[in-house]
Amino acid sequence: MKSMISHDTLSVPRDFICPITREIMQNPVLLVEDGHSYEFDAIERWLTDNNTSPMTNKTLNDRRFVNNFNLKSAIEEYCAQQNTILSSNQFLTFNIRYSRMPNTWKNKPTLNIRLSLLGSSNAGKTTLARYLQYGLQSKFVHLNSTVTVAADISFFYLDQLYEDKYVVIIQLSDIPGMERYESCCDNHFRHCHGALIVTDSTDIDTLQRAELYWYKQLQLKGQDHVESMLVCNKSDLFQEHCDDDYRRIFLERAENFASLHQMPIHHVSALQGDNISSIFKQLILRILQNELLLDQIKESSSLDERSSIKLKRMRRAPATQVSLQSSTTEDGCDRNSSRRCC
């Protein structure tokens, strides 16, 4: 059992605290005569120097104590719950890393989460992906970016373990937005666990396209419990170059669309990096909090790992030996020998 000594004892139930050490007990025993429980080592030391009850200060006629198994079980359950809470709180501080994960994590189980960026070709999906990869340096990459003609796939990992044991791997697919490349999107619809449906806030046609095509295709071809979020990109240009009437109409339509499908909506600037990391983190958390989807991810990841282990074993196994040496014919003749048997 993990010790809870480092935590604030004010929040711990009083019965779990040893009256002598004032710390949570790990091996509680019941002093028969006074009816109170103490940490085993603490009461043993006390009775070496004292013949009184630590709680009542009365003389003890019976110095026997017995294990308090019920209390021990209650303390262990409480500690497990607290450690789960602490682990969850620690996980919430995660960052998304675009680098090689630590070597110490290579043998840990993984959760492979697939995300897709959906939207028209001018919505800025690639700039979103580049910012997640390169941060502020993505501005230099953006200058050389081209139209996506096939799904661009990037891999990331979270720098905190999920449930204190799983390495979370993120596969991000930037799906081409032009209609002529739509045929290559089906596989990504079917296998993604979460999607960012991206629109260009300065072009209301991209919002209409998101409503009439991208979201419907995701629901039609995607998994039953896929998570989605509406991302209204180019918020900087939206404020600078769009008039009041356009902004009102766009915002109303976007909010109605998101509300109809119970999707979160976020206004971002991919070029400036505003709110980019937070939308990806929120989508990942929504996926991990979706129990049905999480069960699918765990099962799929487990199957992938078993297949990988099997493949590694096959690669390490020696090649099957041929029963007859290459120099020997099927009839037993040795072609390399001067002796001929036929």
N, C-alpha and C positions, 0 to 999 in steps of 0.2 A: 504493500500500500504506500502510495506517495504521501510524504509528509505535507501537512498544510500549515506548518509552523510559520512560513514566510508570509502568510496572509493575515489580514486584520482579524484578530480573535473577537472583536466586537460583533462581527457578522456571523460568527459560528454559534450554533446552539449551545447553551450553557452546560448541558449535560455532557457535551463532547469534550469539555475542557477539564484537564486535571487540576484539582484544587491546590496541588503542591507546586507543579511547574508552571501553571497558568498557560499551558500550551495544549493543543489538541492531542488526544490520546491515540496511540497506535496499538497498544496492547493493554486494554483496560481490565482491571480486576476489581472485584467487589469485596470490600472489607466487611466481614460478616456482621460484626457487632454494631457498627455505626450505620450500615446500609448505604454507604457512599462508594462511588467508583473512583479509582486512581490509576495513574500509569504504573505498570508493574514495577519498573526499576525505581520509580520515585517512592512508592510506599514501602518497598523493601528497604531502601536506605533510611527512610523515616523511622521505621520500626527498629532499626539497628541502634538508634540513638534515643528513641522516645518510646514511652509506653502509654501514649495518649492518642486520641483521635485527632487527625489534622483538621477536621471540620468542627468538632464540638469541644475539643481540648479536654474531654473527660477521660479518666483512666480506663484502659481497656482490660477487660477480663478475658477476652477471647481475641487473640492476635491473628487468627486465620483469615485468609482471603482466597477467593476462587475466581476463575476466569469469567468475565462477563461477555459471553459470546454474542448475545443479542445486541448489546451496545457496540461491540466491535463491528458487527455486520452493518449497523446503522451508520457508523462513522465511515466505513469503507464506501458505502453507497453515496454518502454525502460528498466525500472526497472525489469520487469518480465524477459526480455531477459538476462539482466545482472545476475539476481539471478540464472537463469538456467545455465549460463556459470560457475558461481562460484560453483554451486552444482556439475556440471559435473567434474570440476577440483578437487573438494574435493573428489569425488568418486574415481578418478583415483589413489588416494593414498591408496586404500584399501589393506588390508592383508587378507589372507585366514586363518581362525581360526578353530582349531580342539578342541573345548570346548563348554561349554554350553553358548548359546547366552544370552545377557542381558534380565532381566525380563521386562524392559520397552519396549522391542520390541515384546513381545509375542502377542499383539493384532494388530500388523501391518500386512498389506498384504504381502504375500511372492511370490517370484519367485523361482520355483524349477527347477534347471538346472541339467541335468543328463550327466555325463561324463563317457566315457569308455576308459580303457587301453587295446589296442589290440596288439597282437604280439606273437611271439613264446615263448615257456616256458622258454628259457634261455636268453631272451632279457633284463630282469631286471625290468619288470613292477612292481612287488611287492616291490622292493627296492625304486622305484619312489614313490609309494603310501606311503610307510613307512616314507620316508623323509618328505613328505608333512604333515604327521601326527605328527612326533616326532622331526623333524629338525635334528640337529647334533646327538641327542641321538639315531637316527635310526640305527647307526652303531652297537649298542648293540643288537637291535631287529633283524638286518639283520643276525646275527650269528645264530639265532634260527629259521629263516624263512624256510618254506618248499615249495614244489611245489604246486601251486594252482590247486585244483581239482574241485572247484566250484567257482562261482563268489564271491569274497570278496567285500563287500560293506561298504564304510565309508561315513560319513556325515560331512560336514564342513559348515561354514557360512562366509560371507564377513563382515568385521567390519565397513563398510560404507554403508549407505542406498543408494539404486539406485533410481534416480529421487526424492531423498529426502523423499521417503515414503516406498519403497519396501525392505524387508529383503531378501537377496539372499541366498538361501540354495543350496549347492552343494552336489549332490550324486555321488560319485566316485565308479565305478565298475571295479575291477581288474579281467579281464576275463581269464579263463584258456587257456593256449597256446597249450596244447597237443591235438592232433587230436581226441583222443577218447572222449574228453570232449566237442567237438564242438557243440553237440546237445543242450547244455544248454546255448548257446550264443545267440540264435535267438531273445529272448525277449529283450536282451540288445542292439542288433542291431536296433531293431524296435523303441525303446523308447529313445535312447540317442540323445542329442542335439549336442554333440561334442565328438570327439575321438582323442586320442593320439595314433598314430600307431608307435609302439616302435620296433626298431631293435637293434641288437647287432653289433656294428661297427667292432668287430673282427671276425664276422661270416657272410659272405656275403649271406649265405643261408637264414638267417632271413630276409634280405632285399628282396630276391626273393620271399619268402613266403608272405611278406607284400604286394608286388606287385600283385602276382597271386591269393592270397586268401583273406587276411584281408581287403584290400581296396575294392576289388570287392564285397565281402559280405556286407560291409558297404553300398556301393552304391545300391546294389540289395535289401537289406532288411531294410535299414535305412530310415530315413525321407528325404524328398526331399531336404531340405536346411541344412542338417547336416554339421557342420564345422569339419575340420580335420587338423591335423598337423603331419608331419613326425619327429620323434624323434630318432636320432642316439645315442644310449646309449654307455657307457663305453669308452668315449673319452680318458680317462687317459690310458687305456690299448691299445687303438688304436695307440696312439703316441709312447708308450714304446715298444710294441711287434710286430707291423706290419711293414713290409718293405715298401719301397717307391712305388714299383709297385702295391702292394695290396692296399695301401692307395689311390693311384691315381684311380684305377679301381673302388673301393668302392665309393669314392666321386663322380665320374662321374655318376655312376649308380643312386646314391641317388639323385643327383641334377637333373638328367633327369626325374626321377620318380616324384619328387616334382614339377618340372616345367611343366610336362605334365598335372598334375591335379591341378596346381595352388595352391599348398600347401606350407605353410611356412616350412622350415626345420631347425632343431636345433640340435646341437651337445652338449651332456651333459654327466656328470658322476654322476649317481644316488648314487653311493657309497660315493663319495666325496661331493655331494650336489651342484655341479656346475650347475647354471642356472635352477635349478628345479622349484623354486617358480615362476620364470619369465615365463616359458612356460605355466604353468597352468593359470597365470594371463592373458597372451596374448590370450589363447584359450577362456577364459571367456569373455574377451572384444570383441573378434570376434563374439561370440554368441549374446551378447547384442547389437552389432552394426548391426546385421543381422535382418532387420525389419520384414521380413516374419517369421523367426524363433522366434523372440521376441514376436510377436503377438500370435503365437501358445503357447508359454510358459505362457503368461499372461492369455490366455483363459483357458488353462489346470489348472493353479494354482487357478483361480477363481472357476472353477468347483470343485476342490478338497476342497477348503475352504467352499463352500456351502454344500458339502456333509458332511464335518466334523461338521459344525454347526448343520445340521439336525440330525446327529448321537448323538451329545451332548444333544440336546433337547429331543430326544427319551430316552436317559439314565436318564435324570432328571425327565421325566414324571412319575407320579405314575402308578403302575401296574394296568391294567384293573380289576375292581372289578367284581367278579362273582355275577350274579344277585341273586342267592340263596346261603345262608350260607351253609357251608360244613356240618353243623349239621342238615340241612333240606333236605329231600328227594324231588324228583321231584314231588311227589304227595302231598307235603305239610306236611308230617309227621315229627315230631321232634323226632329223635331217642334217644336224650338225655333226653327227658322228660318222667316222669312217666305216663303222660297221652298219650293214644294211640287213634288215630282218625280212625283207621282201624283195 
